[in-house]
């Protein structure tokens, strides 16, 4: 006599495999949207996301010097639709540059320079700052104005 249960698929196994496939497809779709298109100049440091340039607008280039405990210039002004390219030069100590509202950041540098690039797609005033220790609280901040 033959056991009929040996030829049947386990419904719990089917449901588990189906759920796994749905979750994996969802992850691939989300990651695909996050990484589609654009230009990245430098990878962002851990915990920071490099914003992507997704247009061919005018490129506005700036150099920001970081010293203990200041940025120069303190203000950068661009237009909505511009591609913003900032070369951060660390002249003194260990510093980085993070732009709030655009999720872009350089690595923490001990001398040297690094370039970040992003698309200015929203208007307003956005703080840029150094996230090392108490540097931000000590005045190592600036303002990006997008008109």
PyMOL commands that set and color helices and strands:
alter all, ss='L'
color gray80, all
select helices_A, chain A and resi 4-7+11-34
alter helices_A, ss='H'
color red, helices_A
select strands_A, chain A and resi 59-67+70-72+75-78+83-90+98-99+104-105+112-119+124-129+141-146
alter strands_A, ss='S'
color yellow, strands_A
deselect
rebuild
show_as cartoon
